[in-house]
Amino acid sequence: MRLQFAMDTLTTESALDLAAKAAPYVDILELGTPLIKSEGLAAITAVKAAHPDKTVFADLKTMDAGELEADITFAAGADLVTVLGVAGDSTIAGAVAAATKHGKGVVVDLIGVSDKAARAREVVALGAVFVEMHAGLDEQAEDGYSLDALLAAGEAAEVPFSVAGGVSADSVEAVQQAGADVAVAGSAIYSASDVAAAAAAIRSAIR
Ligand SMILES: O=C([C@H](O)CO)[C@H](O)[C@H](O)COP(=O)(O)O
């Protein structure tokens, strides 16, 4: 299972600092949606230039203009971009067309989708390389939140999937046991006082 570090920070400088510390322990460097909104596509170019050996993931959360948004983001250096699963099939197909043109990939983020397993199968049929079983930061803050529903949806989907929703060193083993291809960890790494040690702890919890 690969480990993805979601950098939900607001400046390119901070992202480069976080990436430098975590890179030895992670496979995928994610530029979070707030970072891309704050700094634009130049942040993607900067992270890819600093880490050409890593998969660079741009969490666009595209809802419309799939081909255009994906095209300019791949041109900026992204290897993977996200489109929302609640978007129309034509938006997802457009992003996949851009990915095919660039030799890159589209990940469909299932945040806000009620039947994640069913939608996962549909979007993989449209050409997504994997889906993200995702509970966002706001959902994580709600009473009673747990990763369990995401893990169950991943197991039921029977397509390649990642899990994002507060994954930590304590929960990453359960993510792996559910059959995920990628574990996504954001706040468990970037909020730690020792970013490198936090990334290393999650990496070492993956069997
Ligand atoms: O995608 C995310 C969220 O919508 C804010 O951009 C996070 O990167 C994702 O949830 C992973 O972060 P953690 O949940 O903090 O691990």
Ligand as a Chemical Component Dictionary entry (heavy atoms), coordinates in Angstrom:
data_LIG
# 
_chem_comp.id                   LIG 
_chem_comp.type                 NON-POLYMER 
_chem_comp.pdbx_formal_charge   0 
_chem_comp.three_letter_code    LIG 
# 
loop_
_chem_comp_atom.comp_id 
_chem_comp_atom.atom_id 
_chem_comp_atom.alt_atom_id 
_chem_comp_atom.type_symbol 
_chem_comp_atom.charge 
_chem_comp_atom.model_Cartn_x 
_chem_comp_atom.model_Cartn_y 
_chem_comp_atom.model_Cartn_z 
_chem_comp_atom.pdbx_ordinal 
LIG O1 O1 O 0 -8.845  16.422 1.058 1  
LIG C1 C1 C 0 -8.762  16.847 2.173 2  
LIG C2 C2 C 0 -9.698  17.869 2.710 3  
LIG O2 O2 O 0 -10.822 17.937 1.869 4  
LIG C3 C3 C 0 -9.070  19.254 2.808 5  
LIG O3 O3 O 0 -8.463  19.629 1.611 6  
LIG C4 C4 C 0 -7.662  16.354 3.069 7  
LIG O4 O4 O 0 -6.453  16.556 2.425 8  
LIG C5 C5 C 0 -7.877  14.875 3.395 9  
LIG O5 O5 O 0 -9.024  14.771 4.178 10 
LIG C6 C6 C 0 -6.687  14.251 4.126 11 
LIG O6 O6 O 0 -6.380  15.001 5.271 12 
LIG P1 P1 P 0 -6.674  14.429 6.755 13 
LIG O7 O7 O 0 -8.133  14.092 6.772 14 
LIG O8 O8 O 0 -6.305  15.566 7.647 15 
LIG O9 O9 O 0 -5.798  13.232 6.948 16 
# 
loop_
_chem_comp_bond.comp_id 
_chem_comp_bond.atom_id_1 
_chem_comp_bond.atom_id_2 
_chem_comp_bond.value_order 
_chem_comp_bond.pdbx_ordinal 
LIG O1 C1 DOUB 1  
LIG C1 C2 SING 2  
LIG C1 C4 SING 3  
LIG C2 O2 SING 4  
LIG C2 C3 SING 5  
LIG C3 O3 SING 6  
LIG C4 O4 SING 7  
LIG C4 C5 SING 8  
LIG C5 O5 SING 9  
LIG C5 C6 SING 10 
LIG C6 O6 SING 11 
LIG O6 P1 SING 12 
LIG P1 O7 DOUB 13 
LIG P1 O8 SING 14 
LIG P1 O9 SING 15 
# 
